[in-house]
Amino acid sequence: MRTAYSVETVRAAERRLMARLPEGALMQRAAAGLAVACAQLTGRVYGSRVALLVGSGDNGGDALYAGARLARRGAAVTAVLLAPDRTHARGLAALLRAGGRTVSPDAAEEPVLRADLVLDGIVGIGGRGGLRPDAARLATLARDSRGVVVAVDLPSGVEADTGEVRGAAVRADLTVTFGTHKPGLLIDPAREYAGSLRFVDIGLGAELPAEPELEALQHADVAALLPVPDAESDKYRRGVVGIAAGSGRYPGAAVLAVAGALRGGAGAVRYVGPAADAVIARFPETLVSDRGPSKAGRVQAWVVGPGAGDDAATVAEVVTADVPVLIDADGLRLADPDAVRARTAPTLMTPHAGEAAALLGVPRAEVEAARLSSVRELARRYGAIVLLKGSTTLVADSGGGAVRVNPTGTGWLATAGSGDVLSGLAGSLLAAGLPAFDAGSVGAYLHGLAGRLAADGAPVGAHDVAEAVRTAWRDVRD
């Protein structure tokens, strides 16, 4: 599992570790790993041009020491010093001894634009509120450079704890992060500024607390959580999920939700709603009912809302069920907040940014800019597990604790009906007995992986994603 910790936690861990190490040892570890990553990225050190963008903090020191290592291997290294009187003195001395040179920001254009590698050490993990004008100009030069851009620990201009970007920021091809990941590296909008991620172990792990700020499941974690039938399984042990979805206007939402549930491993699917004919035509194994959710038969979980239109009565009936309930799409708008908060069985809400904004009473742009705080606030406000969909899907528990971020998302999932597939998929995992937090996390992981597999670089529809869930499941298990 990939984990991320807040700036305060990281700094406290660094202080404890540095107290036991010789002075400067931690920075040397970071610089050594950074130099190796830069050398591997460029493929050639001798004769290459390297530009260092150096601020006044420890990130600037990391960049200077790494630049010194590259200079000793034959690179022509130029450091652009944003604050010459506050530059890391020992790092600067090391660079100059190795043959590097320095320039002021006013003379930065030529060395940065012609560089084969630009190393961003402007601002560290404590940066807040965007870049100052001189630094913003260097970020623009880095963007326009012909070389690859490597960020030291975190791209300058993004906020480490929240993933927010307030103004200009460095857009890196690679971010080399030290000791642990920072939340901003895993959450949009900052994630798109980070490029690829490379982790350098500097010995911080033993100093970090057991519970991170953020965590991202990997293949092995998902494989361990997937419910797999054994020899004694029947359809009820595997889980029966109820789907209350679709309307005369949106029958396809019901079909796609049922598809997600069946491909997600449900032992059986009970469907309630006006799209029964469309569902049966596509999936004859579905158990349909026209008697409403409470009389549809035995289920271990419900999914309500996809394509429901204005059917508030069905949504209200499902919300009163004493089994886990997933609320999506129209269900989010129609569900009574007090009724959701009063539930004793687990509740999983799955809004996209627009729906989350409506629930919070804020503009959509505010949710998209501050995804982490938004998902936490929704979970707290509704007393539910909340899965905030998007390019970096987040899952938060109302009780606090680590927020999960899904690493498999892809822009190809931005297609009509994709969310309906996810609802059915996560609902099947709820019915199989996974806790709502795990059902949302595993569902998002498989959904993202299915989107990647179905698209393979070409446009797809939601039905393609649903069909690819089986392949995603098999890939994770293998």
C-alpha positions in Angstrom: 0.0 0.0 0.0 1.3 3.5 -0.9 0.9 5.9 2.0 1.1 9.7 2.4 1.6 11.8 5.5 1.0 15.5 6.3 3.8 18.1 6.4 3.6 18.3 10.2 4.0 14.6 10.6 6.9 14.4 8.1 8.7 17.2 9.8 8.3 15.7 13.2 9.6 12.4 11.9 12.6 14.1 10.2 13.5 15.9 13.5 13.5 12.6 15.4 15.7 10.9 12.8 18.1 13.8 12.4 18.7 13.8 16.1 20.3 10.4 15.7 22.3 11.0 12.6 25.4 13.1 11.8 24.6 16.6 10.7 23.6 16.8 7.0 23.3 13.0 6.6 19.5 13.1 5.8 20.0 15.7 3.1 22.9 13.7 1.6 20.7 10.6 1.4 18.0 12.6 -0.4 20.5 14.2 -2.7 22.1 10.9 -3.6 18.7 9.3 -4.5 17.7 12.4 -6.4 21.0 12.4 -8.5 20.5 8.7 -9.3 17.0 9.4 -10.5 18.1 12.3 -12.7 20.9 10.3 -14.2 18.6 7.4 -15.0 16.0 9.8 -16.5 18.4 11.6 -18.8 20.3 8.4 -19.8 23.5 10.5 -20.2 25.2 12.7 -17.6 28.5 13.6 -19.1 28.1 16.6 -21.4 24.5 17.2 -20.5 23.2 20.6 -19.4 21.5 20.8 -16.1 19.7 23.9 -14.6 18.9 24.0 -10.9 16.1 26.3 -9.7 17.2 27.0 -6.2 15.1 28.5 -3.4 16.1 29.3 0.1 14.9 26.2 1.9 16.1 22.6 2.2 14.7 21.7 -1.2 17.3 24.1 -2.6 20.0 22.3 -0.6 18.8 19.0 -2.0 19.0 20.4 -5.6 22.5 21.8 -5.0 23.9 18.6 -3.6 22.4 16.6 -6.4 23.7 19.1 -8.9 27.2 18.7 -7.4 27.0 15.0 -7.9 26.0 15.4 -11.5 28.7 18.0 -12.1 31.3 15.6 -10.8 30.1 13.1 -13.5 30.7 15.7 -16.2 27.4 17.6 -16.5 27.4 21.4 -17.0 25.4 22.5 -14.1 24.0 26.1 -13.6 22.1 27.0 -10.5 19.6 29.9 -10.6 19.6 31.4 -7.1 16.3 33.0 -6.1 17.7 34.2 -2.8 21.5 34.3 -2.9 21.9 35.6 0.6 19.7 32.7 2.0 20.9 29.9 -0.3 21.9 26.6 1.5 25.6 27.5 2.1 27.1 24.0 2.2 25.1 22.8 -0.8 26.2 25.8 -2.8 29.9 25.3 -1.8 29.6 21.7 -2.9 28.3 22.7 -6.3 31.0 25.3 -6.8 33.7 22.8 -5.8 32.4 20.4 -8.4 32.6 23.0 -11.2 29.0 24.3 -11.2 28.2 27.9 -11.7 25.4 30.3 -10.5 23.3 32.9 -12.2 20.6 35.3 -11.0 16.9 34.9 -12.0 17.4 37.7 -14.5 19.9 35.6 -16.4 18.0 32.4 -16.1 16.4 32.2 -19.6 19.3 30.8 -21.6 20.5 28.1 -19.1 16.9 26.9 -18.4 15.6 26.9 -21.9 18.7 25.1 -23.2 18.9 22.6 -20.4 18.6 18.9 -20.9 17.4 18.6 -17.3 15.7 21.2 -15.1 15.7 20.4 -11.4 13.0 22.2 -9.4 14.2 23.1 -5.9 12.3 26.4 -5.5 9.9 25.6 -2.7 9.6 22.7 -0.3 6.6 20.9 1.4 5.9 24.0 3.5 5.0 26.2 0.5 1.6 27.8 0.7 -0.4 30.2 -1.5 1.3 29.9 -4.8 4.6 31.1 -6.2 6.0 34.7 -6.0 6.6 36.5 -9.3 10.3 35.5 -9.7 9.6 31.9 -8.9 6.5 31.9 -11.2 8.7 33.2 -14.0 11.1 30.2 -13.4 8.2 27.8 -13.5 7.2 29.2 -16.9 10.7 28.9 -18.2 10.8 25.3 -16.9 7.6 24.6 -18.8 9.1 26.0 -22.0 12.4 24.3 -21.6 13.4 21.6 -24.0 14.6 19.4 -21.1 12.9 17.1 -18.7 11.7 18.7 -15.5 12.3 16.9 -12.2 10.7 18.2 -8.9 12.5 17.8 -5.6 10.1 16.2 -3.2 7.1 18.1 -4.5 6.5 20.5 -7.5 6.9 24.1 -6.4 3.6 25.9 -6.1 1.4 22.9 -5.1 0.3 22.4 -1.5 1.6 19.3 0.0 -1.3 18.5 2.4 -4.3 19.3 0.2 -3.3 18.9 -3.4 -4.5 22.4 -4.1 -2.8 24.7 -6.6 -3.1 28.4 -6.1 -1.7 30.1 -9.1 1.5 29.3 -11.0 3.2 26.0 -10.3 6.0 23.9 -11.7 4.8 21.1 -14.0 7.2 18.2 -13.6 7.8 15.2 -15.7 9.1 13.3 -12.6 8.8 14.0 -8.9 11.4 12.4 -6.6 9.9 12.3 -3.1 11.8 11.5 0.0 10.8 9.4 3.1 7.1 9.1 2.3 4.6 10.4 -0.3 2.9 13.6 0.4 -0.9 13.8 0.0 -0.7 16.5 -2.8 1.3 14.0 -5.0 -1.7 11.7 -5.1 -4.7 14.1 -5.4 -5.8 16.3 -8.2 -5.3 19.0 -9.2 -1.7 18.8 -7.8 -1.2 15.2 -9.0 -1.2 16.3 -12.7 1.7 18.6 -11.9 3.8 15.9 -10.4 4.3 13.7 -13.4 5.6 10.2 -12.6 6.5 9.5 -9.0 9.7 8.1 -7.7 10.1 7.3 -4.0 13.6 7.5 -2.3 13.8 5.8 1.1 15.8 7.9 3.5 15.1 5.9 6.6 12.0 7.8 7.7 9.6 4.8 7.9 10.2 3.8 11.5 9.5 7.4 12.6 6.1 7.7 11.0 2.9 6.8 12.8 0.9 3.7 11.8 -2.1 5.6 10.4 -1.3 7.8 7.4 -3.2 10.8 6.1 -3.8 9.1 2.8 -3.4 5.7 1.4 -3.6 4.1 -2.0 -4.3 0.4 -2.5 -2.1 -1.6 -4.8 -2.8 -4.8 -6.7 -1.8 -7.0 -3.7 -4.0 -5.1 -1.3 -7.0 -5.4 -3.6 -6.4 -9.1 -4.3 -6.4 -9.7 -0.5 -9.8 -8.0 -0.2 -11.6 -9.5 -3.2 -14.4 -11.9 -2.2 -13.8 -15.2 -4.0 -16.3 -18.1 -3.7 -15.3 -21.4 -2.2 -16.7 -24.9 -2.6 -19.5 -24.2 -0.1 -20.7 -21.0 -1.7 -24.1 -20.4 -3.0 -25.7 -17.3 -4.5 -26.7 -16.0 -1.1 -23.2 -16.6 0.4 -21.7 -14.8 -2.6 -24.2 -11.9 -2.0 -27.5 -10.8 -3.5 -27.6 -7.1 -4.4 -30.7 -5.1 -5.0 -30.7 -2.5 -7.8 -33.4 0.2 -7.6 -32.5 2.3 -10.7 -33.6 3.5 -14.1 -36.7 5.3 -15.3 -38.7 5.7 -18.5 -36.2 8.4 -19.6 -33.0 6.6 -18.4 -33.5 2.8 -18.7 -29.9 2.4 -19.7 -28.8 3.4 -16.2 -30.5 0.3 -14.8 -28.9 -2.0 -17.4 -25.4 -0.6 -16.7 -25.8 -0.8 -12.9 -27.0 -4.4 -13.2 -24.0 -5.1 -15.5 -21.6 -3.7 -13.0 -23.1 -5.8 -10.2 -23.0 -9.1 -12.2 -19.5 -8.5 -13.5 -18.5 -7.5 -10.0 -19.2 -11.0 -8.7 -22.7 -10.8 -7.2 -24.4 -14.2 -6.6 -27.6 -12.7 -7.8 -29.1 -9.3 -8.7 -32.7 -8.3 -7.8 -33.9 -5.4 -9.9 -36.7 -3.0 -9.0 -37.8 -0.3 -11.3 -39.5 0.6 -14.6 -36.7 -0.7 -16.8 -37.3 -4.4 -16.1 -37.8 -5.3 -19.8 -34.5 -3.7 -20.8 -32.7 -5.4 -18.0 -34.1 -8.8 -18.7 -33.4 -8.5 -22.4 -29.7 -7.9 -21.6 -29.3 -10.0 -18.5 -31.9 -12.8 -18.3 -30.4 -14.1 -15.0 -31.7 -10.9 -13.2 -34.5 -11.4 -10.7 -37.0 -8.6 -11.3 -39.9 -7.3 -9.1 -42.6 -4.7 -9.6 -43.6 -4.7 -5.9 -41.1 -2.2 -4.6 -37.8 -2.6 -2.7 -39.2 -3.8 0.6 -41.0 -6.7 -1.1 -38.4 -7.6 -3.8 -37.0 -10.4 -1.8 -33.8 -11.1 0.2 -30.8 -8.9 -0.5 -27.5 -8.3 1.4 -27.2 -4.7 0.0 -29.0 -2.1 -2.1 -28.0 0.3 -4.8 -30.3 3.2 -5.4 -30.4 6.2 -7.6 -28.8 5.7 -11.0 -31.2 7.1 -13.6 -34.0 7.3 -11.0 -35.3 10.6 -12.2 -37.7 12.0 -9.6 -38.7 8.7 -7.9 -38.2 10.0 -4.4 -40.5 7.3 -2.9 -38.3 4.4 -4.0 -35.2 6.2 -2.8 -36.8 6.8 0.6 -37.9 3.2 0.9 -34.4 1.9 0.2 -32.8 4.4 2.7 -34.9 2.8 5.4 -33.5 -0.7 4.7 -31.5 -2.4 7.4 -28.8 -3.6 5.0 -25.8 -1.6 3.5 -27.0 0.9 0.9 -25.1 2.6 -1.9 -26.7 6.0 -2.9 -25.7 7.4 -6.3 -26.8 9.9 -8.9 -30.4 11.0 -8.6 -30.6 9.2 -5.3 -28.1 11.7 -3.8 -30.5 14.5 -4.7 -33.6 12.8 -3.6 -32.5 11.2 -0.3 -33.5 13.0 2.9 -30.2 14.0 4.7 -31.8 13.3 8.1 -32.8 9.8 7.0 -29.3 9.1 5.7 -27.8 10.2 9.0 -30.3 8.2 11.0 -29.3 4.9 9.3 -27.7 2.2 11.5 -26.5 0.0 8.6 -23.5 1.2 6.5 -24.1 3.8 3.8 -21.9 4.5 0.8 -22.5 7.7 -1.1 -20.8 8.0 -4.6 -21.1 11.6 -5.9 -19.1 13.2 -8.7 -17.8 16.8 -8.1 -21.0 18.4 -9.3 -23.2 16.3 -7.1 -20.9 16.8 -4.1 -21.0 20.6 -4.7 -24.8 20.5 -4.6 -24.8 18.5 -1.4 -22.3 20.9 0.2 -24.0 24.0 -1.2 -20.8 25.3 -2.8 -19.6 25.9 -6.4 -18.3 22.8 -8.3 -15.0 24.5 -8.8 -14.5 24.7 -5.0 -14.9 20.9 -4.7 -12.6 20.3 -7.7 -9.9 22.6 -6.2 -10.1 21.1 -2.7 -11.1 17.5 -3.2 -9.6 16.2 0.1 -11.4 18.6 2.4 -14.6 18.2 0.4 -14.8 14.4 0.7 -14.0 14.6 4.4 -16.7 17.2 5.0 -19.3 15.2 3.1 -18.6 12.1 5.1 -18.8 14.0 8.4 -22.0 15.8 7.4 -23.9 12.7 6.3 -22.4 10.2 8.7 -21.5 8.0 5.7 -18.7 6.6 3.7 -18.3 8.9 0.8 -16.7 8.0 -2.5 -15.9 11.3 -4.4 -15.6 10.3 -8.1 -13.1 12.0 -10.4 -9.7 11.6 -11.9 -8.4 10.8 -8.4 -11.3 9.1 -6.7 -11.3 9.6 -2.9 -13.0 7.5 -0.3 -13.5 8.9 3.2 -15.0 7.6 6.4 -17.2 9.8 8.6 -15.2 8.6 11.6 -12.0 10.1 10.3 -8.8 8.1 9.7 -6.9 7.8 6.4 -8.6 8.8 3.2 -8.1 6.3 0.3 -7.2 7.6 -3.1 -7.6 5.4 -6.1 -4.5 5.2 -8.4 -6.1 3.5 -11.4 -8.4 6.3 -12.7 -8.3 7.3 -16.3 -9.9 10.0 -18.4 -11.5 7.4 -20.6 -14.0 6.7 -17.8 -15.5 10.2 -18.4 -18.3 8.7 -20.4 -22.1 8.5 -19.8 -23.1 5.6 -17.7 -19.6 4.8 -16.3 -20.7 5.8 -12.8 -23.7 3.5 -13.0 -21.3 0.6 -13.7 -19.3 1.6 -10.6 -22.4 1.7 -8.5 -23.4 -1.8 -9.4 -19.8 -3.0 -9.0 -19.4 -1.5 -5.5 -22.9 -2.6 -4.6 -22.0 -6.2 -5.4 -18.9 -5.9 -3.1 -21.1 -4.6 -0.3 -23.5 -7.5 -0.7 -20.5 -9.9 -0.6 -19.7 -8.6 2.9 -17.0 -6.0 2.4 -17.2 -3.0 4.7 -18.4 0.1 2.9 -14.9 1.7 3.0 -13.3 -1.3 1.4 -16.2 -1.9 -1.1 -15.9 1.7 -2.3 -12.1 1.5 -2.5 -11.9 -1.9 -4.3 -14.8 -0.9 -6.6 -13.0 2.2 -7.6 -9.8 0.3 -8.2 -11.4 -2.3 -10.4 -13.5 0.3 -12.2 -10.4 2.4 -13.0 -8.5 -0.7 -14.2 -11.4 -1.8 -16.3 -11.5 1.6 -17.9 -7.8 1.4 -18.8 -8.2 -2.1 -20.2 -11.3 -1.4 -22.2 -9.9 1.8 -23.7 -6.3 0.9 -24.4 -5.9 4.4 -25.7 -9.2 4.6 -27.7 -12.7 5.8 -26.9 -15.0 3.4 -25.1 -18.6 3.4 -23.7 -19.8 2.4 -20.3 -20.8 -1.1 -21.6 -17.2 -1.7 -22.6 -16.1 -0.8 -19.1 -18.6 -3.2 -17.6 -17.4 -6.0 -19.7 -13.7 -5.3 -18.8 -14.4 -5.6 -15.1 -14.0 -9.4 -15.4 -10.6 -8.9 -16.9 -9.6 -6.4 -14.3 -10.7 -8.8 -11.6 -8.6 -11.6 -13.1 -5.6 -9.4 -13.5 -5.7 -8.4 -9.9 -6.1 -12.0 -8.7 -3.2 -13.2 -10.9 
